[in-house]
Amino acid sequence: MKHLLSIADLDRAAIEGLLDLADHFTEVLERDIPKVPALRGMTVATLFFETSTRTRLSFEKAAKALSADVLNFNPSGSSLSKGESLKDTVLTVQAMGTDLMVVRHGAVGAPARVASWVDCPVINGGDGAHQHPTQALLDALTLRRRFGKLDGLRVAIVGDIRNSRVARSNIDAFTALGAAVTLVAPPTLLPLEIGSYPVSTSTELESILGDLDVIYLLRVQLERGSGPVLPSLPEYVARYGLDRRRFGLLGKEAVVMHPGPMNRGIEIASDVADDPRALITDQVSNGVATRMAVMFRLLTGKGQP
Ligand code: CP
């Protein structure tokens, strides 16, 4: 594995190998001194051309837990405003001695372009509505920890699937690991390429809640143009929001997931987000060990420490 650009590039064994490695790094993070010297002397650069809280911070935390140095590139205040291109920006960062780049960009394929220009491994930290592979891995890890395995799990991904890189990555990861995925959304928020996915679809949420092990909620991405294809946000909430009453229709063991950032009161009611069966903070915590695993694998070539 030279880069991590898409979950579609990984087979089941590769995904499970990364999850096994993440389990090991979880144990490292629970030690009194949660740090190992695995990447000492190496430099990880995070280049986020779109906003982020979880992904950027957890990559930084993960790199430091592996004893790597971290360079954070911030586009606002950078020489992009003077007309410097994406290519010259990443070549500049590489020339400072960068061993791995994490790239988030609003344009589909931007991390892959970066990978074609630089000599070091590149991790896709999210590109447009295309892929967010480390999110899918940390979500798979969260489910494996909760249920032991994903085989046979019934997962509904609910919301703005058309604009969601998380949905596309998670469909790839969850189905590769044996889960049965149903996409639930208004017709205008289902992806145009829906026929190419090994999933079922529903435009109705309430009747399927009792059959689920996992409900995975997505934010309505107004910044990617979802607003105009919905009659109104209140109607969306009325039909697809997970409120306390609908939460009560889930099976007793079913769990709620969300990649964040959440819009409390829209796709998820605030009290549901704070329920013990909502795994949202577990997802965030598992992100650190998952990103340690991916960086360790890319930079050492080893499948185990
Ligand atoms: N889930 C996720 O990618 O969150 P951020 O946008 O905060 O990184």
Residues whose N, C-alpha, C, O or C-beta is under 5 A from the ligand:
A	BS01	CP	T51 S52 T53 R54 T55 R56 P259 G260 P261
